[in-house]
Amino acid sequence: MPAPSVPQLPQALRRALLSLRELLLSAGPFAVLAVALLVLAYVWLNPNPPKRVILATGPAQSAYEEFGKRYQKALAAEGIEVVLLASEGSSANLQLLREGKADLGFVQGGTAEPGAMREEQNALRSLGSLFVEPVWLFYRADTARKVAAGAAGGKAARAAIASDARLSSLAQLQGLRVNVGTEGSGVPSLVNKLLLLNKVEPARVKLSQLAQTPATVAFLNGELDALVFASAPESLMVQMLLQTPGVRLMDFAQSEAYARRFPFLTPETLPRGVVDLAADIPPEDVHLIASTTSLLTREGTHPALLQLFAQSAQTIHGGAGWFNRAREYPNTRHSEVPIAKEGERAINEPAPLLQRYLPFWLANLIERMWLVMGVLLAVLLPLSRVVPPLYAFRIRSRVFRWYGQLREIEARMDADPAAAPALLQQLDRLDETVAKVVVPLSYTDELYALRNHIELVRKALRR
């Protein structure tokens, strides 16, 4: 029983597959080299950011926590998980950055001593000044009446108690129960500086360092006479106290003088009615002193992460607020540490062209790899010229290698003419093999030339 025949591929398809195979074998080493160099460049440059980053914020219900949630939501859209690390405040955030426990953190101006901040020049970078944090000194109205009555004395005491008494100077805090926040918030250090500037020994004020929430509860229960916060107006505690009956906000009438004495402070004005226009809160402009808060990062944080945070800051902090007009923040003013180039670009330049049309990960990859890709192209293009000659050599070798056998038959014919019959059989087998050789159409002339040469040798053997 004859064996079943194996179906043959069409000749045109065989030629196409042959051409593709030889092309892959010729260009394969070049492609492997190119891919290996790209992989090495990718590993070296590390263009894509890590998927997890730690942001040091602040205590519960603070403005830092609120802003941290906004950054968390903004970066989640790009596939980045922002872990919010609660802290006591600005000083604690600075310490977390120094210890490497946080990648970024909100830090208030003047938190560190000038000498210590100079030591951080090479370890920290700023993404710009984000917002102002006024010093909110809230006091009870009955406390102000008692202070005024004590100052008036004698016959004027009753009139003072009945009057709309207010605190207008830090010197009036002597003997009062004042909470200045936890040590990690940086407020105790600031309050001490302000008291000393007013020639008031801190020991003459009954200072406490409770956290915001318990301090506010104690204040509303009458256990404290005054509270000092340093927070953005987005703080829920600040907004609640501004609208609480019997609670007043101290006016820093000398705000300009404070700003001249401390370079990290700026004079600010809380406009009349900005808290609640209908209720006219506050009933008049209030002068405040404020420090500027920046988003600081450790040296070595991935540049793409910094770019994402800096761009998100434009949206989160770029609107109008109680103390600024639209697009006043973020800015590069009042920075105590060098501005990161990613922050500089986000603040002073428009969004990169590629990011307007491509997803961030792809635009970032191209932006950070284009220079290396250009160098690789400059190196690989000259090497790529080897591929066409190598391809041609491999195709022609399918034909040329049979010339060796043909020359051998011809040499044996010249040496032993009597062996012609056997050589003819060998030549016929060679002819059958060559007839099955497949080459692209552009190389068939060389195949037919081989078959013509075989025929010439056959004629010589027959003679």
Disulfide bonds with the S-S distance in Angstrom:
none
